[in-house]
Amino acid sequence: LLRLTGLGVRGLRYFMLSGGVLSWESLPRLAARVAEHGWHIQLQMDGRLLPERIPMLAQLSASLVIDHNGKFLEPVEPNHPGVSALRRLIDAGRTHVKTSGVYETSREGPPRYDDVAVLARLFIEHYPERCLWATNWPHPSKPNDLPDDSHLADLFTEWCGSEAVRQRILVTNPAEVYGFA
């Protein structure tokens, strides 16, 4: 872990969907180990299950980065219990959320992905200091239906509403989370 930290690694990914290899039972122990080195847990899971996992997640030694607006495998409304659980984690000050990947679970699809983008807009509006963004390139979940990265970047800019918020999410927040100079 010391060597990896020296090479710039800052997170341990837990993929809690089909195909993931790490178990929920291993999470507290591994989170404690990586927290000693300033790493976070990068968590991808079905956000609809967050309410049942929040007791464990709230107690982790490491901070969290939640992927894809919570990665709700079915689009949900902002008042969904999973969104409320994610907001409680963010409110506690040790969780960031990636406001990207809206194309992955949207039923409405392009060009606006509004059924999922509603969550990205909510998180950006209420928690700009806790948001991160990425293109999610090379889009492994959609190899035969690639989204337009420039369009996704334009949508993100629109959601931010101001250059100051966009700068916060694209520059300041990642510098803090990943230890960039």
BALUMMI-91725 format. One line per 4 residues: number of its first residue (from 1); their letters; for each residue x negated, y negated, z negated of N, C-alpha, C, O. Coordinates in nm, 4 decimals. Layout:
NUM = A = X:Y:Z:X:Y:Z:X:Y:Z:X:Y:Z ~ ...;
END
This chain:
1 = LLRL = -0.0829:0.1205:0.0000:0.0000:0.0000:0.0000:-0.0866:-0.1258:0.0000:-0.0518:-0.2257:0.0630 ~ -0.2000:-0.1205:-0.0713:-0.2910:-0.2355:-0.0695:-0.3428:-0.2623:0.0709:-0.3471:-0.3770:0.1155 ~ -0.3822:-0.1563:0.1402:-0.4339:-0.1713:0.2767:-0.3257:-0.2275:0.3689:-0.3521:-0.3188:0.4471 ~ -0.2051:-0.1737:0.3601:-0.0960:-0.2215:0.4444:-0.0608:-0.3670:0.4129:-0.0313:-0.4448:0.5036;
5 = TGLG = -0.0637:-0.4036:0.2854:-0.0380:-0.5426:0.2475:-0.1434:-0.6331:0.3102:-0.1116:-0.7401:0.3621 ~ -0.2685:-0.5897:0.3050:-0.3769:-0.6664:0.3663:-0.3606:-0.6819:0.5165:-0.4073:-0.7798:0.5747 ~ -0.2945:-0.5854:0.5794:-0.2693:-0.5922:0.7237:-0.1448:-0.6729:0.7583:-0.1147:-0.6929:0.8760 ~ -0.0720:-0.7196:0.6566:0.0430:-0.8052:0.6810:0.1790:-0.7406:0.6651:0.2807:-0.8059:0.6884;
9 = VRGL = 0.1838:-0.6139:0.6260:0.3132:-0.5485:0.6049:0.3812:-0.6122:0.4849:0.3176:-0.6347:0.3819 ~ 0.5121:-0.6419:0.4977:0.5838:-0.7094:0.3905:0.7167:-0.6447:0.3557:0.7906:-0.6970:0.2722 ~ 0.7486:-0.5318:0.4180:0.8767:-0.4700:0.3884:0.8770:-0.3205:0.4157:0.7976:-0.2694:0.4948 ~ 0.9686:-0.2518:0.3480:0.9919:-0.1089:0.3667:1.1342:-0.0942:0.4162:1.2289:-0.1380:0.3508;
13 = RYFM = 1.1486:-0.0319:0.5327:1.2813:-0.0215:0.5943:1.3541:0.1030:0.5473:1.3020:0.2144:0.5519 ~ 1.4760:0.0801:0.5022:1.5688:0.1879:0.4687:1.6816:0.1836:0.5710:1.7596:0.0885:0.5748 ~ 1.6895:0.2867:0.6533:1.7919:0.2993:0.7566:1.8911:0.4026:0.7064:1.8658:0.5229:0.7134 ~ 2.0040:0.3554:0.6560:2.1003:0.4425:0.5898:2.2194:0.4756:0.6804:2.3343:0.4806:0.6363;
17 = LSGG = 2.1884:0.4976:0.8063:2.2858:0.5417:0.9043:2.2383:0.6764:0.9571:2.1323:0.7250:0.9175 ~ 2.3152:0.7359:1.0451:2.2765:0.8647:1.1020:2.1353:0.8563:1.1599:2.1039:0.7645:1.2357 ~ 2.0520:0.9509:1.1243:1.9148:0.9531:1.1718:1.8143:0.8979:1.0729:1.6938:0.9112:1.0942 ~ 1.8609:0.8358:0.9648:1.7690:0.7839:0.8639:1.7048:0.8985:0.7865:1.7640:1.0055:0.7727;
21 = VLSW = 1.5840:0.8761:0.7363:1.5119:0.9846:0.6681:1.4941:0.9622:0.5185:1.4659:1.0575:0.4460 ~ 1.5096:0.8403:0.4704:1.4935:0.8140:0.3275:1.6290:0.8224:0.2590:1.7310:0.7854:0.3172 ~ 1.6300:0.8708:0.1363:1.7555:0.8903:0.0639:1.7834:0.7717:-0.0291:1.6926:0.6982:-0.0678 ~ 1.9108:0.7556:-0.0634:1.9482:0.6550:-0.1619:1.8780:0.6814:-0.2940:1.8384:0.5879:-0.3635;
25 = ESLP = 1.8624:0.8082:-0.3286:1.8002:0.8439:-0.4571:1.6550:0.7970:-0.4644:1.6049:0.7693:-0.5733 ~ 1.5870:0.7879:-0.3503:1.4468:0.7446:-0.3504:1.4322:0.5927:-0.3560:1.3233:0.5423:-0.3836 ~ 1.5389:0.5206:-0.3306:1.5298:0.3752:-0.3170:1.4783:0.3034:-0.4421:1.3859:0.2230:-0.4293 ~ 1.5320:0.3273:-0.5615:1.4806:0.2520:-0.6772:1.3306:0.2730:-0.7016:1.2586:0.1776:-0.7311;
29 = RLAA = 1.2843:0.3963:-0.6895:1.1426:0.4251:-0.7140:1.0532:0.3582:-0.6100:0.9527:0.2965:-0.6451 ~ 1.0888:0.3701:-0.4837:1.0066:0.3100:-0.3791:1.0157:0.1575:-0.3810:0.9174:0.0890:-0.3528 ~ 1.1328:0.1046:-0.4141:1.1459:-0.0410:-0.4258:1.0527:-0.0946:-0.5341:0.9909:-0.1997:-0.5171 ~ 1.0431:-0.0227:-0.6442:0.9534:-0.0655:-0.7524:0.8080:-0.0628:-0.7065:0.7308:-0.1530:-0.7391;
33 = RVAE = 0.7709:0.0391:-0.6319:0.6320:0.0488:-0.5840:0.5968:-0.0637:-0.4883:0.4900:-0.1237:-0.5004 ~ 0.6852:-0.0934:-0.3930:0.6511:-0.1968:-0.2957:0.6667:-0.3373:-0.3534:0.6002:-0.4304:-0.3079 ~ 0.7538:-0.3535:-0.4530:0.7707:-0.4852:-0.5163:0.6408:-0.5312:-0.5806:0.6127:-0.6509:-0.5858 ~ 0.5620:-0.4372:-0.6293:0.4318:-0.4716:-0.6894:0.3390:-0.5410:-0.5898:0.2448:-0.6098:-0.6291;
37 = HGWH = 0.3663:-0.5223:-0.4609:0.2832:-0.5812:-0.3562:0.3537:-0.6966:-0.2846:0.3059:-0.7460:-0.1824 ~ 0.4684:-0.7390:-0.3397:0.5408:-0.8507:-0.2823:0.6266:-0.8151:-0.1621:0.6729:-0.9037:-0.0903 ~ 0.6482:-0.6868:-0.1398:0.7303:-0.6438:-0.0265:0.8784:-0.6496:-0.0616:0.9164:-0.6558:-0.1785 ~ 0.9601:-0.6473:0.0416:1.1047:-0.6387:0.0248:1.1538:-0.5061:0.0829:1.0791:-0.4346:0.1498;
41 = IQLQ = 1.2776:-0.4754:0.0568:1.3452:-0.3615:0.1200:1.4280:-0.4167:0.2352:1.5160:-0.5003:0.2145 ~ 1.4002:-0.3706:0.3550:1.4783:-0.4037:0.4750:1.5850:-0.2957:0.4856:1.5529:-0.1794:0.5102 ~ 1.7107:-0.3324:0.4676:1.8179:-0.2342:0.4555:1.9181:-0.2462:0.5698:1.9755:-0.3523:0.5944 ~ 1.9368:-0.1348:0.6380:2.0426:-0.1274:0.7382:2.1371:-0.0154:0.6970:2.0973:0.1000:0.6814;
45 = MDGR = 2.2627:-0.0527:0.6798:2.3662:0.0406:0.6376:2.5002:-0.0123:0.6849:2.5097:-0.1267:0.7293 ~ 2.6026:0.0687:0.6759:2.7370:0.0221:0.7066:2.7826:-0.0671:0.5917:2.8029:-0.0197:0.4799 ~ 2.7985:-0.1944:0.6190:2.8359:-0.2908:0.5159:2.9672:-0.2609:0.4461:2.9919:-0.3113:0.3365 ~ 3.0514:-0.1801:0.5075:3.1771:-0.1437:0.4415:3.1515:-0.0645:0.3145:3.2391:-0.0553:0.2284;
49 = LLPE = 3.0307:-0.0065:0.3016:2.9957:0.0737:0.1845:2.9207:-0.0068:0.0778:2.8848:0.0480:-0.0264 ~ 2.8969:-0.1341:0.1021:2.8231:-0.2162:0.0051:2.8861:-0.2193:-0.1335:2.8124:-0.2132:-0.2319 ~ 3.0188:-0.2284:-0.1470:3.0739:-0.2340:-0.2828:3.0335:-0.1150:-0.3700:3.0112:-0.1323:-0.4898 ~ 3.0238:0.0036:-0.3136:2.9851:0.1194:-0.3947:2.8350:0.1241:-0.4209:2.7911:0.1936:-0.5125;
53 = RIPM = 2.7557:0.0518:-0.3426:2.6092:0.0519:-0.3594:2.5573:-0.0705:-0.4339:2.4396:-0.0751:-0.4699 ~ 2.6421:-0.1688:-0.4575:2.5943:-0.2935:-0.5175:2.5345:-0.2741:-0.6571:2.4378:-0.3434:-0.6889 ~ 2.5852:-0.1848:-0.7422:2.5185:-0.1696:-0.8728:2.3705:-0.1306:-0.8592:2.2854:-0.1838:-0.9303 ~ 2.3408:-0.0387:-0.7688:2.2011:0.0014:-0.7476:2.1216:-0.1117:-0.6837:2.0120:-0.1438:-0.7296;
57 = LAQL = 2.1750:-0.1717:-0.5792:2.1020:-0.2752:-0.5058:2.0719:-0.3961:-0.5930:1.9648:-0.4555:-0.5809 ~ 2.1635:-0.4332:-0.6795:2.1440:-0.5490:-0.7662:2.0339:-0.5255:-0.8696:1.9777:-0.6213:-0.9228 ~ 2.0029:-0.3995:-0.8982:1.9022:-0.3660:-0.9991:1.7637:-0.3394:-0.9408:1.6696:-0.3160:-1.0167 ~ 1.7485:-0.3421:-0.8096:1.6191:-0.3099:-0.7490:1.5115:-0.4097:-0.7888:1.5384:-0.5283:-0.8078;
61 = SASL = 1.3897:-0.3597:-0.8009:1.2756:-0.4461:-0.8309:1.2394:-0.5349:-0.7129:1.1991:-0.6497:-0.7314 ~ 1.2533:-0.4827:-0.5926:1.2187:-0.5570:-0.4716:1.3376:-0.6402:-0.4251:1.4534:-0.6075:-0.4511 ~ 1.3055:-0.7478:-0.3563:1.4119:-0.8254:-0.2928:1.4633:-0.7485:-0.1707:1.4027:-0.6500:-0.1283 ~ 1.5746:-0.7942:-0.1154:1.6392:-0.7260:-0.0031:1.6484:-0.8173:0.1183:1.6626:-0.9389:0.1061;
65 = VIDH = 1.6400:-0.7555:0.2354:1.6780:-0.8188:0.3606:1.7802:-0.7252:0.4229:1.7487:-0.6114:0.4576 ~ 1.9028:-0.7739:0.4367:2.0114:-0.6937:0.4914:2.0226:-0.7239:0.6409:2.0344:-0.8394:0.6819 ~ 2.0185:-0.6178:0.7208:2.0231:-0.6322:0.8663:2.1618:-0.6644:0.9194:2.2637:-0.6286:0.8604 ~ 2.1621:-0.7330:1.0327:2.2777:-0.7466:1.1221:2.4067:-0.7901:1.0530:2.5108:-0.7269:1.0708;
69 = NGKF = 2.4005:-0.8973:0.9745:2.5201:-0.9514:0.9085:2.5891:-0.8479:0.8213:2.7098:-0.8564:0.7983 ~ 2.5143:-0.7513:0.7731:2.5718:-0.6436:0.6931:2.5962:-0.5173:0.7730:2.6284:-0.4133:0.7154 ~ 2.5816:-0.5239:0.9035:2.5990:-0.4090:0.9949:2.7291:-0.3330:0.9681:2.7289:-0.2106:0.9549 ~ 2.8377:-0.4055:0.9604:2.9686:-0.3428:0.9447:2.9979:-0.2660:1.0731:3.0076:-0.3261:1.1801;
73 = LEPV = 3.0119:-0.1352:1.0638:3.0275:-0.0530:1.1837:3.1623:-0.0726:1.2517:3.1812:-0.0308:1.3659 ~ 3.2533:-0.1344:1.1839:3.3783:-0.1824:1.2412:3.3846:-0.3305:1.2058:3.3577:-0.3666:1.0912 ~ 3.4193:-0.4176:1.3012:3.4293:-0.5591:1.2656:3.5267:-0.5793:1.1488:3.6318:-0.5156:1.1417 ~ 3.4891:-0.6690:1.0580:3.5706:-0.6979:0.9398:3.5927:-0.8483:0.9285:3.5211:-0.9282:0.9887;
77 = EPNH = 3.6916:-0.8838:0.8513:3.7208:-1.0249:0.8231:3.6286:-1.0741:0.7104:3.5768:-0.9933:0.6334 ~ 3.6082:-1.2047:0.7008:3.5217:-1.2590:0.5955:3.5662:-1.2271:0.4529:3.4854:-1.2354:0.3604 ~ 3.6925:-1.1909:0.4335:3.7388:-1.1585:0.2980:3.7293:-1.0088:0.2669:3.7802:-0.9646:0.1640 ~ 3.6663:-0.9315:0.3523:3.6498:-0.7879:0.3298:3.5660:-0.7647:0.2028:3.4734:-0.8414:0.1763;
81 = PGVS = 3.5965:-0.6610:0.1243:3.5185:-0.6338:0.0025:3.3687:-0.6160:0.0282:3.2875:-0.6519:-0.0572 ~ 3.3310:-0.5621:0.1421:3.1888:-0.5478:0.1739:3.1207:-0.6821:0.1951:3.0053:-0.7003:0.1562 ~ 3.1910:-0.7757:0.2563:3.1364:-0.9110:0.2742:3.1246:-0.9786:0.1386:3.0252:-1.0457:0.1107 ~ 3.2247:-0.9615:0.0552:3.2183:-1.0185:-0.0808:3.1008:-0.9611:-0.1584:3.0324:-1.0339:-0.2303;
85 = ALRR = 3.0768:-0.8310:-0.1446:2.9627:-0.7678:-0.2126:2.8311:-0.8251:-0.1611:2.7408:-0.8539:-0.2395 ~ 2.8203:-0.8416:-0.0305:2.6987:-0.8989:0.0272:2.6796:-1.0424:-0.0211:2.5674:-1.0836:-0.0506 ~ 2.7868:-1.1173:-0.0292:2.7759:-1.2547:-0.0788:2.7300:-1.2576:-0.2241:2.6551:-1.3473:-0.2628 ~ 2.7729:-1.1623:-0.3046:2.7256:-1.1556:-0.4443:2.5761:-1.1276:-0.4481:2.5041:-1.1865:-0.5287;
89 = LIDA = 2.5290:-1.0391:-0.3626:2.3847:-1.0120:-0.3570:2.3083:-1.1383:-0.3157:2.2054:-1.1707:-0.3751 ~ 2.3579:-1.2086:-0.2150:2.2921:-1.3318:-0.1704:2.2945:-1.4370:-0.2814:2.1942:-1.5037:-0.3067 ~ 2.4089:-1.4512:-0.3470:2.4222:-1.5492:-0.4554:2.3231:-1.5238:-0.5687:2.2813:-1.6173:-0.6371 ~ 2.2857:-1.3984:-0.5883:2.1912:-1.3650:-0.6952:2.0498:-1.4140:-0.6635:1.9640:-1.4154:-0.7517;
93 = GRTH = 2.0244:-1.4543:-0.5381:1.8972:-1.5191:-0.5043:1.7840:-1.4284:-0.4625:1.6719:-1.4756:-0.4440 ~ 1.8095:-1.2988:-0.4469:1.7010:-1.2075:-0.4093:1.7312:-1.1325:-0.2804:1.6671:-1.0321:-0.2495 ~ 1.8296:-1.1822:-0.2049:1.8701:-1.1159:-0.0820:1.8779:-1.2162:0.0319:1.9332:-1.3252:0.0171 ~ 1.8217:-1.1777:0.1457:1.8375:-1.2509:0.2710:1.9231:-1.1653:0.3635:1.9341:-1.0442:0.3444;
97 = VKTS = 1.9831:-1.2277:0.4625:2.0627:-1.1556:0.5614:2.0163:-1.1988:0.7005:1.9967:-1.3173:0.7276 ~ 1.9993:-1.0990:0.7878:1.9662:-1.1290:0.9273:2.0952:-1.1528:1.0036:2.1806:-1.0647:1.0134 ~ 2.1077:-1.2737:1.0575:2.2281:-1.3117:1.1311:2.2080:-1.2816:1.2791:2.2210:-1.3696:1.3642 ~ 2.1764:-1.1570:1.3078:2.1487:-1.1158:1.4449:2.2137:-0.9808:1.4714:2.2705:-0.9189:1.3815;
101 = GVYE = 2.2045:-0.9365:1.5954:2.2600:-0.8058:1.6316:2.4113:-0.8048:1.6414:2.4729:-0.6994:1.6254 ~ 2.4735:-0.9206:1.6674:2.6199:-0.9246:1.6724:2.6757:-0.8341:1.7819:2.7884:-0.7860:1.7711 ~ 2.5986:-0.8112:1.8853:2.6438:-0.7280:1.9975:2.6569:-0.5806:1.9589:2.7273:-0.5050:2.0258 ~ 2.5900:-0.5399:1.8525:2.5850:-0.3978:1.8187:2.7202:-0.3398:1.7786:2.7520:-0.2267:1.8152;
105 = TSRE = 2.7996:-0.4150:1.7045:2.9256:-0.3598:1.6535:3.0478:-0.4367:1.7006:3.1597:-0.4052:1.6601 ~ 3.0285:-0.5367:1.7853:3.1412:-0.6163:1.8330:3.2338:-0.5333:1.9202:3.1889:-0.4594:2.0079 ~ 3.3613:-0.5461:1.8957:3.4633:-0.4846:1.9823:3.5014:-0.5817:2.0941:3.5378:-0.5398:2.2040 ~ 3.4925:-0.7135:2.0648:3.5266:-0.8146:2.1643:3.4191:-0.8276:2.2709:3.4492:-0.8525:2.3876;
109 = GPPR = 3.2929:-0.8105:2.2303:3.1822:-0.8174:2.3249:3.1490:-0.9574:2.3712:3.1943:-1.0565:2.3139 ~ 3.0672:-0.9635:2.4783:3.0246:-1.0931:2.5283:3.1414:-1.1672:2.5923:3.2394:-1.1046:2.6327 ~ 3.1323:-1.2970:2.6019:3.0106:-1.3726:2.5757:2.9948:-1.4193:2.4314:2.8848:-1.4605:2.3946 ~ 3.1000:-1.4153:2.3461:3.0895:-1.4795:2.2152:3.0792:-1.3836:2.0973:3.0348:-1.4235:1.9896;
113 = YDDV = 3.1187:-1.2593:2.1152:3.1123:-1.1617:2.0061:3.1812:-1.2135:1.8800:3.1354:-1.1871:1.7688 ~ 3.2897:-1.2864:1.8969:3.3520:-1.3583:1.7857:3.3932:-1.2707:1.6685:3.3918:-1.3169:1.5544 ~ 3.4298:-1.1457:1.6934:3.4744:-1.0601:1.5833:3.3626:-1.0284:1.4852:3.3899:-0.9984:1.3689 ~ 3.2383:-1.0344:1.5289:3.1235:-1.0130:1.4405:3.0528:-1.1463:1.4120:3.0011:-1.1678:1.3024;
117 = AVLA = 3.0515:-1.2345:1.5112:2.9854:-1.3637:1.4932:3.0478:-1.4459:1.3813:2.9826:-1.5343:1.3258 ~ 3.1729:-1.4179:1.3476:3.2377:-1.4893:1.2371:3.1558:-1.4733:1.1088:3.1494:-1.5658:1.0277 ~ 3.0936:-1.3578:1.0899:3.0107:-1.3375:0.9703:2.8789:-1.4132:0.9819:2.8336:-1.4730:0.8843 ~ 2.8174:-1.4115:1.0985:2.6934:-1.4875:1.1166:2.7175:-1.6352:1.0865:2.6386:-1.6991:1.0168;
121 = RLFI = 2.8265:-1.6881:1.1393:2.8585:-1.8296:1.1143:2.8832:-1.8558:0.9655:2.8401:-1.9580:0.9121 ~ 2.9521:-1.7636:0.8993:2.9786:-1.7788:0.7555:2.8484:-1.7825:0.6757:2.8296:-1.8698:0.5911 ~ 2.7588:-1.6877:0.7028:2.6328:-1.6837:0.6276:2.5475:-1.8068:0.6560:2.4876:-1.8631:0.5643 ~ 2.5416:-1.8492:0.7821:2.4621:-1.9673:0.8164:2.5201:-2.0920:0.7506:2.4455:-2.1760:0.7003;
125 = EHYP = 2.6507:-2.1042:0.7508:2.7133:-2.2222:0.6906:2.6910:-2.2280:0.5395:2.6604:-2.3342:0.4853 ~ 2.7061:-2.1151:0.4719:2.7004:-2.1148:0.3254:2.5624:-2.0837:0.2682:2.5330:-2.1215:0.1548 ~ 2.4779:-2.0159:0.3444:2.3481:-1.9714:0.2922:2.2342:-1.9930:0.3923:2.1602:-1.8982:0.4186 ~ 2.2165:-2.1102:0.4483:2.1095:-2.1249:0.5476:1.9713:-2.0920:0.4911:1.8826:-2.0489:0.5647;
129 = ERCL = 1.9533:-2.1121:0.3619:1.8237:-2.0824:0.2995:1.8034:-1.9331:0.2751:1.6958:-1.8925:0.2311 ~ 1.9044:-1.8506:0.3026:1.8939:-1.7060:0.2814:1.9123:-1.6285:0.4123:1.9289:-1.5066:0.4102 ~ 1.9093:-1.6984:0.5255:1.9297:-1.6334:0.6555:1.7988:-1.6199:0.7328:1.7090:-1.7036:0.7231 ~ 1.7916:-1.5129:0.8090:1.6842:-1.4879:0.9044:1.7508:-1.4572:1.0380:1.8708:-1.4299:1.0427;
133 = WATN = 1.6744:-1.4614:1.1455:1.7298:-1.4277:1.2759:1.6238:-1.3570:1.3586:1.5041:-1.3811:1.3431 ~ 1.6698:-1.2699:1.4463:1.5815:-1.2006:1.5400:1.6630:-1.1628:1.6627:1.7854:-1.1524:1.6553 ~ 1.5963:-1.1423:1.7741:1.6690:-1.1020:1.8950:1.7128:-0.9561:1.8883:1.8097:-0.9169:1.9533 ~ 1.6416:-0.8759:1.8099:1.6619:-0.7312:1.8021:1.6136:-0.6624:1.9293:1.6498:-0.5478:1.9561;
137 = WPHP = 1.5327:-0.7317:2.0066:1.4724:-0.6737:2.1253:1.3849:-0.5557:2.0831:1.3132:-0.5697:1.9841 ~ 1.3853:-0.4448:2.1481:1.4345:-0.4156:2.2829:1.5754:-0.3562:2.2866:1.6111:-0.2883:2.3828 ~ 1.6538:-0.3806:2.1852:1.7945:-0.3387:2.1801:1.8097:-0.1868:2.1927:1.8733:-0.1376:2.2859 ~ 1.7508:-0.1135:2.0982:1.7526:0.0337:2.1096:1.8918:0.0952:2.1042:1.9111:0.2067:2.1528;
141 = SKPN = 1.9889:0.0253:2.0464:2.1237:0.0823:2.0388:2.2022:0.0640:2.1690:2.3082:0.1242:2.1863 ~ 2.1511:-0.0178:2.2597:2.2226:-0.0478:2.3850:2.1295:-0.0370:2.5064:2.1234:-0.1307:2.5859 ~ 2.0576:0.0734:2.5231:1.9595:0.0806:2.6331:2.0214:0.0701:2.7721:1.9529:0.0311:2.8668 ~ 2.1470:0.1034:2.7860:2.2117:0.0973:2.9175:2.3036:-0.0229:2.9332:2.3684:-0.0389:3.0367;
145 = DLPD = 2.3094:-0.1071:2.8310:2.3965:-0.2246:2.8328:2.3285:-0.3373:2.7557:2.3808:-0.3864:2.6557 ~ 2.2118:-0.3770:2.8036:2.1306:-0.4750:2.7318:2.2001:-0.6106:2.7237:2.2509:-0.6607:2.8240 ~ 2.2024:-0.6696:2.6047:2.2552:-0.8057:2.5935:2.1549:-0.9054:2.6510:2.0369:-0.8738:2.6669 ~ 2.2011:-1.0225:2.6812:2.1188:-1.1301:2.7346:2.0556:-1.2048:2.6169:2.1248:-1.2760:2.5442;
149 = DSHL = 1.9254:-1.1889:2.5983:1.8568:-1.2514:2.4846:1.8682:-1.4033:2.4847:1.8832:-1.4641:2.3788 ~ 1.8612:-1.4647:2.6016:1.8711:-1.6109:2.6049:2.0113:-1.6549:2.5628:2.0267:-1.7581:2.4975 ~ 2.1119:-1.5786:2.5991:2.2484:-1.6103:2.5563:2.2617:-1.5933:2.4044:2.3242:-1.6763:2.3383 ~ 2.2033:-1.4862:2.3487:2.2077:-1.4659:2.2034:2.1383:-1.5812:2.1304:2.1857:-1.6269:2.0264;
153 = ADLF = 2.0261:-1.6278:2.1853:1.9551:-1.7412:2.1247:2.0397:-1.8681:2.1320:2.0410:-1.9474:2.0379 ~ 2.1099:-1.8874:2.2430:2.1976:-2.0038:2.2552:2.3130:-1.9968:2.1550:2.3483:-2.0974:2.0936 ~ 2.3715:-1.8782:2.1386:2.4783:-1.8620:2.0397:2.4271:-1.8949:1.9001:2.4930:-1.9656:1.8239 ~ 2.3096:-1.8435:1.8675:2.2501:-1.8703:1.7368:2.2337:-2.0210:1.7153:2.2677:-2.0730:1.6091;
157 = TEWC = 2.1820:-2.0899:1.8155:2.1648:-2.2350:1.8048:2.2984:-2.3033:1.7791:2.3072:-2.3953:1.6978 ~ 2.4011:-2.2587:1.8479:2.5353:-2.3135:1.8271:2.5829:-2.2887:1.6842:2.6364:-2.3789:1.6198 ~ 2.5635:-2.1671:1.6347:2.6080:-2.1351:1.4987:2.5391:-2.2231:1.3951:2.5992:-2.2592:1.2939 ~ 2.4135:-2.2576:1.4205:2.3378:-2.3389:1.3236:2.3946:-2.4794:1.3102:2.3975:-2.5351:1.2004;
161 = GSEA = 2.4390:-2.5358:1.4190:2.5013:-2.6671:1.4122:2.4047:-2.7841:1.4054:2.4431:-2.8967:1.4368 ~ 2.2811:-2.7606:1.3653:2.1828:-2.8687:1.3603:2.0429:-2.8104:1.3772:2.0181:-2.6928:1.3508 ~ 1.9544:-2.8956:1.4213:1.8152:-2.8537:1.4379:1.7515:-2.8230:1.3022:1.6663:-2.7346:1.2927 ~ 1.7913:-2.8939:1.1990:1.7347:-2.8698:1.0657:1.7696:-2.7296:1.0163:1.6840:-2.6608:0.9606;
165 = VRQR = 1.8929:-2.6870:1.0358:1.9333:-2.5517:0.9938:1.8618:-2.4478:1.0788:1.8132:-2.3475:1.0267 ~ 1.8551:-2.4714:1.2094:1.7856:-2.3768:1.2986:1.6390:-2.3633:1.2584:1.5860:-2.2523:1.2535 ~ 1.5744:-2.4737:1.2301:1.4337:-2.4730:1.1870:1.4195:-2.3958:1.0550:1.3247:-2.3194:1.0367 ~ 1.5130:-2.4166:0.9653:1.5088:-2.3475:0.8359:1.5113:-2.1959:0.8573:1.4323:-2.1227:0.7977;
169 = ILVT = 1.6031:-2.1497:0.9432:1.6230:-2.0060:0.9626:1.5128:-1.9440:1.0476:1.4731:-1.8302:1.0227 ~ 1.4630:-2.0160:1.1468:1.3612:-1.9592:1.2363:1.2185:-1.9760:1.1872:1.1302:-1.8997:1.2266 ~ 1.1942:-2.0757:1.1008:1.0558:-2.1053:1.0611:1.0362:-2.0957:0.9097:0.9556:-2.0158:0.8620 ~ 1.1094:-2.1762:0.8356:1.0860:-2.1868:0.6915:1.1174:-2.0561:0.6190:1.0349:-2.0063:0.5424;
173 = NPAE = 1.2359:-2.0004:0.6426:1.2744:-1.8776:0.5723:1.1812:-1.7603:0.6039:1.1374:-1.6918:0.5115 ~ 1.1491:-1.7345:0.7336:1.0565:-1.6243:0.7597:0.9174:-1.6464:0.6964:0.8530:-1.5515:0.6517 ~ 0.8732:-1.7715:0.6936:0.7434:-1.8003:0.6315:0.7456:-1.7592:0.4839:0.6480:-1.7046:0.4324 ~ 0.8578:-1.7859:0.4167:0.8697:-1.7482:0.2755:0.8804:-1.5964:0.2587:0.8118:-1.5388:0.1742;
177 = VYGF = 0.9648:-1.5318:0.3374:0.9895:-1.3879:0.3227:0.8677:-1.3051:0.3620:0.8333:-1.2078:0.2948 ~ 0.8023:-1.3449:0.4724:0.6935:-1.2626:0.5262:0.5547:-1.3151:0.4921:0.4543:-1.2568:0.5329 ~ 0.5487:-1.4250:0.4175:0.4189:-1.4757:0.3734:0.3361:-1.5412:0.4824:0.2132:-1.5380:0.4769 ~ 0.4021:-1.6012:0.5824:0.3289:-1.6710:0.6869:0.2703:-1.7997:0.6322:0.3304:-1.8656:0.5474;
181 = A = 0.1538:-1.8345:0.6809:0.0893:-1.9609:0.6373:0.1628:-2.0779:0.6987:0.1258:-2.1930:0.6756;
END
